[in-house]
Amino acid sequence: MGYAQCVGSNSSYVYMPGKEKSACKTGFALVIADKNGQHVTPTSAMTLPHFKGGNKAMCRFINKNKVYPANLKNQRISGTTTVQATVKADSTLTDIEVLKSSGYQEFDDEALRLVKSFPKMVPCTQSCEAQDLKVQIPINFSIEEEDERDHRISEKAEIKALQEEIDQITPITLYFDNDQPNPRSTVETTDKQYMELYESYKTKKDEYSRKSNGTEAKSAIDNFFDSEVYGGKDRLEKVTKSIVKALKKGRNVSITISGYASPLSNSKYNQHLSARRIESVLNYMKQAEGGFLAPYITGEKSGLSIYKNPSGEVKDASDKDATQGVYGLAAAKARKIVVEHIVVR
């Protein structure tokens, strides 16, 4: 008579040789032994020993901790070692030994090491009393599964490296001259691209500086252009290269871009203006790196998701000095696009 554990259940299934047993998939092969080591047949209801969490938990433990012997992996050899152990009433495993060799010492040694590292298991019970029970645990070494595992590990490492590269650059804040692009327009699209707007804006540094009230304000405007306006452009170029790299490696990328404007115009107009500013950044991305991103941005190719958030005005901008107006630092800092999140999958 044999005993097997049904998948997804801790209950036992008893079958006779030659009888139908398709209702159950074998997990452990189980044998009950008495104190003298003689096999005995249970006479009352029993539950089988199992991992906390069931067979799935055991499989996760094995897959996480199993080390494929390098020599056999290089030779692309597969095999299965069956290990026998006794699950004691106190949940410990003893008498761990190879019951059926794979034919390769390296596999057998690793299977023994792995089973010896098992955590305590839930013991067998019969008539609600814990008992010792022998179990047979097949440890499978499949070169195909190992190749798949290596591929998953490589993919995770690649995604992590790409994400870390992007995280060092983002978030990116890009600044715009007043009412640019397409002044006094209520449309939400533009044929302008960010770099040409940037080139025009940076030439106005001296004009903004001259119209600042006082030495301190002038210095603040100079620092704003030197670090934030110029720096944003450089970061945009870098992150665009990283996005292209990720897509070329077959990864999926999502981008969240928010647009803002100073509160010197009405909110509805500022939402339209913010939308145009987002479009100008996307127009740059379409042209950059030989136009690689263009079909992804237009939707002709999949893999790039873009979430646009033209929020409108920045509520906390307080610089409305009549002599400075649009040239004030707070207003200048409010006219921006923020590439907030870029996620690689």
Sequence and secondary structure as in RCSB ss.txt:
>XXXX:A:sequence
MGYAQCVGSNSSYVYMPGKEKSACKTGFALVIADKNGQHVTPTSAMTLPHFKGGNKAMCRFINKNKVYPANLKNQ
RISGTTTVQATVKADSTLTDIEVLKSSGYQEFDDEALRLVKSFPKMVPCTQSCEAQDLKVQIPINFSIEEEDERD
HRISEKAEIKALQEEIDQITPITLYFDNDQPNPRSTVETTDKQYMELYESYKTKKDEYSRKSNGTEAKSAIDNFF
DSEVYGGKDRLEKVTKSIVKALKKGRNVSITISGYASPLSNSKYNQHLSARRIESVLNYMKQAEGGFLAPYITGE
KSGLSIYKNPSGEVKDASDKDATQGVYGLAAAKARKIVVEHIVVR
>XXXX:A:secstr
 EEEE TT  BEEEE TTS  TT    SEEE B TTS B    S EE  B TTHHHHHHHHHHHH    HHHHHT
T  EEEEEEEEE TTS EEEEEEEE  S HHHHHHHHHHHHT    B EEETTEEE EEEEEEEEE HHHHHHHH
HHHHHHHHHHHHHHHHHTT SEEEE  TT SSTT   S  S  HHHHHHHHHTTHHHHHHTSSHHHHHHHHHHII
IIIIHHHHHHHHHHHHHHHHHHHTT  EEEEEEEEE TTS HHHHHHHHHHHHHHHHHHHHHHHHHTTHHHHHTS
SSSEEEEEEEEEE TT     TTTGGGSHHHHHHSEEEEEEEEE 
